[in-house]
Amino acid sequence: MRIARTVVLVALMLLIIQPAHARHFKVYGYGTLDPGEVELVYWTDYVWKSDNKMNYFGETSVDREGLWGHTLEIEYGLTERFMVAAYVDFEKPSGEDFKYVQSRIVTARYRFGDPGARFFDTAIYVEYYLTDPDYQGAGKEKIEARLILEKDINGKTLRLNPRLEKVISGPDVQEGLEFEYGASLYGPLTTNFKWGAELYGALGELVDFKTPSKQKHYLVPALTYKISKSLKWNVGAAFGLTRASDDVVLKSLLEWEL
């Protein structure tokens, strides 16, 4: 196990020192931090293969293939049921500069009831996005609301995250509520490892879904390694299931509970 830990830590260091968008590939759980508890999260993802393009600070049709993203997150427990968090996001497409793109503030993450009291353990999550005005050609503020549903099934953990998002400023403010989802199933592999399968999708406006080819859906085999009591690492590969999706995105989340 010591050799396996060494291999994992070396791989982690190789990933971190890259000029690193994993913020899309996480299914949130029901649990919250204890009062006064702090957790730091470092997210990284890399678009390994894609034919899609993006607007990047005035540069149009920038390749998404080769895009690195970093996200730094800090979470803080206010009560036994309520916590807050803040994120800072950065991106670097291949051949472009590494830049700050947006901040996000979780204005509420609250869990209802005690674990196991209902069929699904339930929590809510509300997030506010403040995007750099020059990032994709126009300033945008957005608000997101996510329902968190979690259930233990024979030693495995099922999580569902239906999500609604609304643009509240900028040229797209007239758009309706956007619907996305996330789902995951994790189970024990060894004492320190858990296997996982995740599913994500973005369907478009709630009252007028995009055609299937224009929707984004991903299947993500993943693995979580418990490095120590307070440190764990989640890695996976997201495989796009539609034409609008990136073909392959690698993701990494390093969570450190202080």
KOLVOBA-236459 format. One record per residue (C-alpha): residue number from 1; residue in one letter; x, y, z. Coordinates in steps of 0.2 Angstrom, whole numbers, m for minus. Example, Ala and Ser with C-alpha at 12.3 -4.5 7.8 and 13.67 -1.06 7.14 Angstrom:
<pts>
<pt 1,A,<62,m22,39>>,
<pt 2,S,<68,m5,36>>,
</pts>
This chain:
<pts>
<pt 1,M,<0,0,0>>,
<pt 2,R,<15,12,3>>,
<pt 3,I,<21,9,m15>>,
<pt 4,A,<3,13,m21>>,
<pt 5,R,<2,29,m11>>,
<pt 6,T,<19,34,m18>>,
<pt 7,V,<13,31,m36>>,
<pt 8,V,<m3,41,m33>>,
<pt 9,L,<6,56,m25>>,
<pt 10,V,<19,57,m39>>,
<pt 11,A,<5,57,m52>>,
<pt 12,L,<m4,70,m42>>,
<pt 13,M,<11,81,m42>>,
<pt 14,L,<13,79,m60>>,
<pt 15,L,<m5,85,m63>>,
<pt 16,I,<m4,100,m51>>,
<pt 17,I,<12,107,m59>>,
<pt 18,Q,<4,108,m76>>,
<pt 19,P,<m2,125,m82>>,
<pt 20,A,<m20,119,m76>>,
<pt 21,H,<m62,118,m76>>,
<pt 22,A,<m66,103,m66>>,
<pt 23,R,<m80,113,m59>>,
<pt 24,H,<m93,104,m70>>,
<pt 25,F,<m89,86,m64>>,
<pt 26,K,<m94,85,m46>>,
<pt 27,V,<m110,78,m39>>,
<pt 28,Y,<m112,86,m22>>,
<pt 29,G,<m116,76,m7>>,
<pt 30,Y,<m129,78,8>>,
<pt 31,G,<m116,81,21>>,
<pt 32,T,<m110,98,28>>,
<pt 33,L,<m95,103,38>>,
<pt 34,D,<m95,105,57>>,
<pt 35,P,<m96,122,64>>,
<pt 36,G,<m80,131,62>>,
<pt 37,E,<m73,117,51>>,
<pt 38,V,<m63,122,35>>,
<pt 39,E,<m60,112,19>>,
<pt 40,L,<m49,117,4>>,
<pt 41,V,<m52,110,m13>>,
<pt 42,Y,<m41,111,m28>>,
<pt 43,W,<m50,106,m45>>,
<pt 44,T,<m41,103,m61>>,
<pt 45,D,<m47,97,m78>>,
<pt 46,Y,<m40,95,m95>>,
<pt 47,V,<m50,94,m112>>,
<pt 48,W,<m40,80,m120>>,
<pt 49,K,<m50,78,m135>>,
<pt 50,S,<m63,89,m143>>,
<pt 51,D,<m69,97,m159>>,
<pt 52,N,<m78,111,m151>>,
<pt 53,K,<m73,130,m151>>,
<pt 54,M,<m75,143,m138>>,
<pt 55,N,<m73,162,m136>>,
<pt 56,Y,<m59,167,m125>>,
<pt 57,F,<m56,186,m121>>,
<pt 58,G,<m60,192,m138>>,
<pt 59,E,<m52,177,m147>>,
<pt 60,T,<m66,168,m157>>,
<pt 61,S,<m65,150,m162>>,
<pt 62,V,<m52,145,m149>>,
<pt 63,D,<m50,126,m148>>,
<pt 64,R,<m56,118,m133>>,
<pt 65,E,<m45,104,m135>>,
<pt 66,G,<m30,107,m124>>,
<pt 67,L,<m39,118,m112>>,
<pt 68,W,<m33,117,m94>>,
<pt 69,G,<m44,124,m80>>,
<pt 70,H,<m40,127,m61>>,
<pt 71,T,<m52,131,m48>>,
<pt 72,L,<m48,135,m30>>,
<pt 73,E,<m62,133,m17>>,
<pt 74,I,<m63,136,2>>,
<pt 75,E,<m78,129,12>>,
<pt 76,Y,<m83,134,30>>,
<pt 77,G,<m96,127,42>>,
<pt 78,L,<m107,139,50>>,
<pt 79,T,<m119,127,59>>,
<pt 80,E,<m121,108,59>>,
<pt 81,R,<m133,110,44>>,
<pt 82,F,<m127,126,35>>,
<pt 83,M,<m111,130,26>>,
<pt 84,V,<m104,143,14>>,
<pt 85,A,<m90,142,1>>,
<pt 86,A,<m81,153,m12>>,
<pt 87,Y,<m73,148,m28>>,
<pt 88,V,<m60,156,m40>>,
<pt 89,D,<m59,149,m58>>,
<pt 90,F,<m45,151,m70>>,
<pt 91,E,<m42,144,m88>>,
<pt 92,K,<m29,142,m101>>,
<pt 93,P,<m33,136,m118>>,
<pt 94,S,<m18,129,m129>>,
<pt 95,G,<m8,143,m135>>,
<pt 96,E,<m17,156,m125>>,
<pt 97,D,<m13,165,m109>>,
<pt 98,F,<m18,158,m92>>,
<pt 99,K,<m32,170,m85>>,
<pt 100,Y,<m44,172,m71>>,
<pt 101,V,<m62,170,m78>>,
<pt 102,Q,<m74,171,m64>>,
<pt 103,S,<m78,170,m45>>,
<pt 104,R,<m92,160,m37>>,
<pt 105,I,<m100,162,m20>>,
<pt 106,V,<m111,148,m12>>,
<pt 107,T,<m124,159,m3>>,
<pt 108,A,<m132,144,5>>,
<pt 109,R,<m129,125,7>>,
<pt 110,Y,<m141,118,19>>,
<pt 111,R,<m146,100,24>>,
<pt 112,F,<m163,95,30>>,
<pt 113,G,<m166,83,44>>,
<pt 114,D,<m154,69,50>>,
<pt 115,P,<m146,56,39>>,
<pt 116,G,<m158,41,35>>,
<pt 117,A,<m173,50,42>>,
<pt 118,R,<m181,51,24>>,
<pt 119,F,<m180,40,9>>,
<pt 120,F,<m168,53,2>>,
<pt 121,D,<m156,63,13>>,
<pt 122,T,<m159,81,6>>,
<pt 123,A,<m150,97,5>>,
<pt 124,I,<m150,113,m6>>,
<pt 125,Y,<m136,123,m14>>,
<pt 126,V,<m137,140,m21>>,
<pt 127,E,<m123,148,m30>>,
<pt 128,Y,<m119,165,m38>>,
<pt 129,Y,<m108,168,m53>>,
<pt 130,L,<m98,184,m56>>,
<pt 131,T,<m89,182,m73>>,
<pt 132,D,<m75,193,m79>>,
<pt 133,P,<m84,205,m92>>,
<pt 134,D,<m71,201,m105>>,
<pt 135,Y,<m71,182,m103>>,
<pt 136,Q,<m83,177,m117>>,
<pt 137,G,<m87,194,m125>>,
<pt 138,A,<m100,201,m112>>,
<pt 139,G,<m102,202,m94>>,
<pt 140,K,<m114,189,m86>>,
<pt 141,E,<m120,186,m68>>,
<pt 142,K,<m129,170,m65>>,
<pt 143,I,<m137,161,m51>>,
<pt 144,E,<m139,142,m49>>,
<pt 145,A,<m150,132,m37>>,
<pt 146,R,<m146,113,m35>>,
<pt 147,L,<m156,100,m26>>,
<pt 148,I,<m145,87,m17>>,
<pt 149,L,<m152,70,m15>>,
<pt 150,E,<m142,56,m7>>,
<pt 151,K,<m146,38,m2>>,
<pt 152,D,<m136,23,4>>,
<pt 153,I,<m140,7,m5>>,
<pt 154,N,<m131,m9,2>>,
<pt 155,G,<m115,0,6>>,
<pt 156,K,<m115,11,m10>>,
<pt 157,T,<m119,29,m11>>,
<pt 158,L,<m131,36,m24>>,
<pt 159,R,<m132,55,m27>>,
<pt 160,L,<m143,65,m38>>,
<pt 161,N,<m141,84,m42>>,
<pt 162,P,<m155,91,m53>>,
<pt 163,R,<m150,109,m56>>,
<pt 164,L,<m157,126,m62>>,
<pt 165,E,<m147,141,m68>>,
<pt 166,K,<m153,158,m73>>,
<pt 167,V,<m143,172,m81>>,
<pt 168,I,<m147,188,m72>>,
<pt 169,S,<m137,201,m82>>,
<pt 170,G,<m129,204,m99>>,
<pt 171,P,<m136,201,m116>>,
<pt 172,D,<m143,183,m112>>,
<pt 173,V,<m153,189,m98>>,
<pt 174,Q,<m169,185,m107>>,
<pt 175,E,<m165,167,m108>>,
<pt 176,G,<m176,156,m97>>,
<pt 177,L,<m171,143,m83>>,
<pt 178,E,<m157,131,m89>>,
<pt 179,F,<m159,113,m83>>,
<pt 180,E,<m144,102,m80>>,
<pt 181,Y,<m141,86,m69>>,
<pt 182,G,<m128,76,m61>>,
<pt 183,A,<m129,59,m54>>,
<pt 184,S,<m116,47,m46>>,
<pt 185,L,<m114,30,m38>>,
<pt 186,Y,<m99,26,m27>>,
<pt 187,G,<m94,10,m18>>,
<pt 188,P,<m79,3,m9>>,
<pt 189,L,<m65,m5,m18>>,
<pt 190,T,<m52,m7,m4>>,
<pt 191,T,<m50,1,12>>,
<pt 192,N,<m43,17,4>>,
<pt 193,F,<m51,16,m13>>,
<pt 194,K,<m69,19,m19>>,
<pt 195,W,<m75,16,m37>>,
<pt 196,G,<m87,27,m45>>,
<pt 197,A,<m98,31,m60>>,
<pt 198,E,<m105,48,m64>>,
<pt 199,L,<m117,55,m76>>,
<pt 200,Y,<m119,73,m81>>,
<pt 201,G,<m130,83,m93>>,
<pt 202,A,<m135,100,m99>>,
<pt 203,L,<m152,100,m109>>,
<pt 204,G,<m155,119,m112>>,
<pt 205,E,<m170,129,m106>>,
<pt 206,L,<m182,120,m95>>,
<pt 207,V,<m197,125,m106>>,
<pt 208,D,<m188,122,m123>>,
<pt 209,F,<m175,108,m122>>,
<pt 210,K,<m162,108,m136>>,
<pt 211,T,<m162,94,m149>>,
<pt 212,P,<m152,79,m142>>,
<pt 213,S,<m137,82,m154>>,
<pt 214,K,<m135,100,m146>>,
<pt 215,Q,<m137,94,m128>>,
<pt 216,K,<m121,89,m118>>,
<pt 217,H,<m120,73,m109>>,
<pt 218,Y,<m105,64,m101>>,
<pt 219,L,<m102,47,m93>>,
<pt 220,V,<m88,48,m80>>,
<pt 221,P,<m79,32,m73>>,
<pt 222,A,<m70,39,m57>>,
<pt 223,L,<m59,33,m43>>,
<pt 224,T,<m58,41,m25>>,
<pt 225,Y,<m42,38,m15>>,
<pt 226,K,<m41,42,3>>,
<pt 227,I,<m23,48,5>>,
<pt 228,S,<m25,52,24>>,
<pt 229,K,<m39,55,37>>,
<pt 230,S,<m40,73,31>>,
<pt 231,L,<m35,72,12>>,
<pt 232,K,<m43,63,m2>>,
<pt 233,W,<m41,63,m21>>,
<pt 234,N,<m55,60,m34>>,
<pt 235,V,<m50,57,m52>>,
<pt 236,G,<m59,52,m68>>,
<pt 237,A,<m62,53,m86>>,
<pt 238,A,<m77,61,m94>>,
<pt 239,F,<m83,54,m110>>,
<pt 240,G,<m94,65,m121>>,
<pt 241,L,<m110,56,m127>>,
<pt 242,T,<m116,69,m139>>,
<pt 243,R,<m109,79,m153>>,
<pt 244,A,<m110,95,m143>>,
<pt 245,S,<m100,87,m129>>,
<pt 246,D,<m81,87,m128>>,
<pt 247,D,<m75,70,m132>>,
<pt 248,V,<m64,67,m117>>,
<pt 249,V,<m60,77,m102>>,
<pt 250,L,<m49,72,m88>>,
<pt 251,K,<m54,78,m70>>,
<pt 252,S,<m45,79,m53>>,
<pt 253,L,<m52,85,m36>>,
<pt 254,L,<m40,86,m21>>,
<pt 255,E,<m50,89,m5>>,
<pt 256,W,<m41,94,11>>,
<pt 257,E,<m51,95,27>>,
<pt 258,L,<m42,107,40>>,
</pts>
